[in-house]
């Protein structure tokens, strides 16, 4: 059993790597960052930022690359648009637009070359400094009663160790993820003893996959700096986590909630539908439309 609460350094900053090319979503990602794809009318990246804020994070650090400026523009003030909406007395639209630019303290660093997720996190080293921090990947959309990152932070606050988010994946899909092995120490909580990035088919130690939520101690930066390229010739975060697991220890928590993979076309469409169905303004109309489509199919 983990203790109720341990004295730990608070996690105030979240790193959101958004430098990926989004090749799984071509052609639209030729001109639009995949993080800007909408869940109805809200970009995926905003949903991730809101998860951070709902979990207690105060500052967002984007790791960007060429072509990702729309993400930073999105969270910036849009003075001309605001002036226009004010002139036209479109008050509710004005409030929505202002809300986005006031949502959080946001900064960004560049990842000059696509050298892997571990390298992207390392690029945020100076911006994070010497304190624990969170990492969230925009491909994993998690919808549930409690924000996914909050579930990790609860384990961090009780264990004082780094924590990764876990999800059981269907047999046969293990080669697409970082896979862990660990001992169950509390409800849904594991003390990890092995991590392997995208194991070859049949070689996975379990079906528990690392999904895009991490709470990490600052020591991970030193480890990343000396982690050699791994799978795919890239500097893998999973490899650095494996080292961390052997030195400081690492926990895993099986996330409660529904997971969508925004990098997968079918799963993305389901995420859009799920968000639409839960909306007070359009939920009923979408439900009726889907039922009609299915009955005529
Ligand atoms: C990354 C990580 C992998 C993790 C996955 C979760 O892989 O390297 O360990 O399981 O995210 O979405 P990617 O999907 O970027 O290839």
Boltz pocket constraint, residues with backbone or C-beta under 6 A from the ligand:
constraints:
  - pocket:
      binder: B
      contacts: [[A, 117], [A, 137], [A, 139], [A, 140], [A, 176], [A, 177], [A, 178], [A, 179], [A, 197], [A, 198], [A, 209], [A, 210], [A, 211], [A, 212], [A, 236], [A, 237], [A, 238]]
      max_distance: 6.0
